[in-house]
């Protein structure tokens, strides 16, 4: 026997509205590990513009996640980089021990957490990813991150995230780059990291990020997530939202 139920119009509209309120932007990481390329740069450094241009050339590659951290220790030499932050300088300092560099410098490139002086080349093919990442953004400024450990992944995991923007242009009026017009892509505008958690194969860990940086339509924004081995800081997998 079939049972038919007439749904009132008001309830039908409510159900429709509820379905439309679900997350509208979603990204899932690939089976192969993405190469995470971090550039530490400054508008006050005359050897940095070539590295900035090279990083921009990586922005559209699906096998690379590119990100530019502007450090602030050049600001005292005559030009204050508007994208620089002591948070990014502190991040670079923390990376020294594990990167193999021995010291911080600009422009410095890290590939999957290791100092890489072979740019514009990049290292060879990536390995199978040891974690899977799903990122969903709701209609507001809340982003939900789900991380599933795969067999062989480290036991202790953590993640960092960044809101980055493309297409910024600066006319430098002082310092080593005086008179130059600099273009920047994948510039970090907001950054954060989580505490470590204990991962188990097949188990999903959830994080929630609230974005506070107010961008504008003139600069394309991307939300990046990088999951790392909590004991070494080495990236295990990364993905990004482009909406």
C-alpha positions, 0 to 999 in steps of 0.5 A: 500500500502506498502512502502519500503525504501532502507537504504544505507549501510553507514547509516545502519552501523551508526545506528548499531554503535549508538545502540551499543553505548547505556549504556552497564551496568545496575542495578535496585533496588529490591522491598524490601529495601536492608540493607546498612551495613557501616563499619568504620575501619582502618589498625591501629586498632587491633580490626578491622581485625575481622570486616573487615573479617565479612564485606567480608562475606557479599559481595555476599549477594543480600539483603545487600549492604556492604561498608568499609570506612577507617578513618584516625585518627589512622594514627598518631599512627605509620601506615598510612592506604593507604585507609583512607581519612579525607572525610570518617572520616568526614562522620563518624562524621556526622553520630554520631547524627543520628546513636544513637551511641553518639560517633565515634569509630572503628570498628563501624558498621551502618545498615541503618544509625543506630549504630549496635553492634549486628554484626555478626548478622544483623537485621530482614527482610527489609520493602518495598522500598520507592524509586526505583533506576536505574543505568546505566554506559556508555562506558566511566566513566560516570554513570547515576542514576535515582530515582523514588519516590514511595507512602509513600516516604519522601518528601526530598531525597538525595543520596550518592555513592561510588566506591568500590574495593575487594581483596586488601591485605596489609602487615602492618609494624608498629602500633597495627597490625604490622606483620599482613597481612590484606585483604579488600573487598568493600573498598571505593576508591571514594565517593560523595553525592548530594544536596537534592531534592523534591521528588514526587511519580512517578516522576523521579530524574536524577543524573550524576556521573563521576568516576575519580578513576583509578582501575585495573583488579586485584581488582573487582570494584563496584559502589554503590548508596544509596538514603536517607531521606534528613532530617534524613540521613536514607537509603531508598534503595540502589543498585550497578553496578558490571561492 
